[in-house]
Amino acid sequence: MKNMISFLLTSVLIFACISGCGAQEMSPESTDIYATAEPNLTDDMAPAPVSEDAAVVGSAIDEISDDEPTTAEPVDTEWSFGGPSQHGMDAARLANIRQRFAGSQMLAMVIVKDGVIVDEFYKDGYDENSLFRMHSVTKSVMGALIGIAIDKGVIENVDVRLADIYPGLMGNADKEKITIEHLLEHTSGFSEGDSSFMSHIRSENWVERFLSLPLAAKPGTSFFYSTAGSHMLSDILERSAGMSTYDFAMENLFRPLGIESFEWGTDPQGVVDGGNGLSLSVRDAAKFGQLFLEGGNWRGHQLVSQEWVRESIAVHAPGEPDKGRYGYQWWIWSFGGQDVYYALGYAGQFVFVVPELNLVTAIASESIWSDFTGQVCIREIIAACN
């Protein structure tokens, strides 16, 4: 299986422009730290921040039993299909959405309502089998794998210190306080600067480089978005499980979901890229969103515990002004009057989950400006549910 892993470092160089290098103090309010121009979104199109007292997005999880994760037996993993009107969606509005974005740099989109695909779009040259580089959507998948590892006892808990995993490499007392939870929240205190991603992927050893960085803040006090920090989660999983992240994901997540076709890059030491390197079809990306919508349960099989799903989509950090707050490797915001949590990748890769509407949308694109196009798109999809 390992021969399927692609070392995709050349293609990820475009990711250097990714946002998230700025810091936000750990307080309920944040200020705009972006100097670059943004598309001209009107006020009614711009997403609203999540409410101050929001802790967990959605309530659907509470309706599912508290089963612990189980090893999935053979189960039907194919999508079912239905008409939009059968699931409370306006077919004409969905057609208008497809028409509006057909000329954009959106490559593919799948809309899932009530657990069935009600609409999908593919630009010429792409189809349901096409693999798309999901960039930082990888982080949300990586977070789920850490949760599974904790559920299975492979990792003790989120309070495990990096100093216990990498003895002698932390360097000072503050660094020794860094935990797995800090990596999940991007609150480790490491700030990599504007050239963080390029420096990360060009380094000879991604793990050693990250651990050698100076701290810009005490652990747990500031939000510094870090692809290198998410990659550390993959290295920790591999050390703890005694197997590659690729194999662990295949055994515990992808195969039970019926995800057989994917690619996942590695660092120079062969550790699976935990922050950026996963390629999926949009249908399979939507499966991941549906899994979280269902509280970690996929067709009767509990792959991720409800407790971990709740923690993942709870607000842990202030996040960034134009993306929302942050949980465990998920963004949390409000679009169209609905609480939403979502996985976001560079150049417009999205997995949106809207619990109150029982809605999941996966989008693949090829331009950084598609980040904002995707936000507008999900607002219109939400409006089509009303």
Summary of the structure (lengths in Angstrom):
residues: 386
radius of gyration: 19.4
end to end distance: 44.6
largest distance: 61.4
contacts: 1349
relative contact order: 0.22
helix: 35%
strand: 19%
